[in-house]
Amino acid sequence: GGWGAAKALCESGLNAEVTLIDALPDPTGKTPYLSKSGKPVEAGTRGFWKDYPNINALCSQLNLLEDEVFTKFTNSSFYSPDGLEA
């Protein structure tokens, strides 16, 4: 769903108008989404990992330089109210 489905529909050749709706005010990620306590929160995808072929292909199709659109690789950690999960 989401961005991928919208892109596929736009490229499908169907005579359709595609509207992408997102709950965030800025779905591009440029504006941080903050929790009530002020901590940054990722409400959807938690990140892109190395060797993510569909994202790499999309960047290539859109003529985006990965070094210009992605931050450097960092270790990831996932926390729940119980603490560190992974």
C-alpha positions in Angstrom: 0.0 0.0 0.0 0.9 3.6 0.3 3.6 5.2 -1.8 4.3 1.9 -3.7 0.7 1.4 -4.6 0.3 5.0 -5.7 3.4 4.7 -8.0 2.2 1.4 -9.4 -1.3 2.8 -10.2 0.2 5.9 -11.8 2.4 3.7 -14.0 -0.4 1.1 -14.8 -1.9 2.9 -17.8 -5.3 2.9 -16.1 -7.4 6.0 -16.7 -7.5 6.9 -13.0 -6.8 9.8 -10.7 -4.6 8.7 -7.8 -4.7 10.5 -4.4 -2.2 9.6 -1.7 -3.5 10.3 1.8 -1.1 10.3 4.8 -2.0 11.0 8.4 1.2 13.0 9.0 1.3 16.7 8.1 4.6 16.2 6.2 4.9 12.6 4.9 8.3 13.4 3.3 10.1 13.0 6.6 11.7 16.4 6.4 9.7 17.7 9.4 10.2 15.5 12.4 7.1 13.9 14.0 7.4 14.2 17.8 5.8 12.3 20.6 4.0 14.2 23.4 7.3 14.1 25.3 9.2 15.7 22.4 11.0 12.6 21.2 11.2 11.8 17.5 8.8 9.1 16.4 8.6 7.2 13.1 4.9 6.5 12.6 5.3 4.2 9.6 8.4 2.6 8.1 11.1 2.3 10.6 13.9 2.7 8.2 15.6 1.4 5.1 18.4 -1.1 5.6 21.4 -1.8 3.4 20.7 -3.9 0.3 17.0 -2.9 0.1 16.5 -3.7 -3.7 13.1 -2.1 -4.2 14.2 1.2 -2.6 17.5 1.2 -4.5 15.5 0.6 -7.8 13.1 3.4 -7.0 16.0 5.8 -6.4 17.5 4.7 -9.7 14.2 5.1 -11.6 13.7 8.6 -10.1 17.4 9.6 -10.9 18.0 10.2 -7.2 21.5 9.9 -5.8 21.3 7.7 -2.7 24.1 9.7 -1.0 21.9 12.8 -1.4 18.6 11.4 -0.1 19.7 9.0 2.7 21.7 9.6 5.8 24.7 7.5 6.6 24.1 4.0 7.9 23.5 3.8 11.7 22.8 1.0 14.0 19.1 0.6 14.7 17.3 -0.2 18.0 13.6 -0.7 18.6 12.1 0.2 22.0 8.7 -0.5 23.5 7.3 0.7 26.8 9.1 -2.4 28.3 12.5 -1.1 27.0 14.9 -2.3 24.3 13.3 -5.0 22.0 15.9 -5.4 19.3 
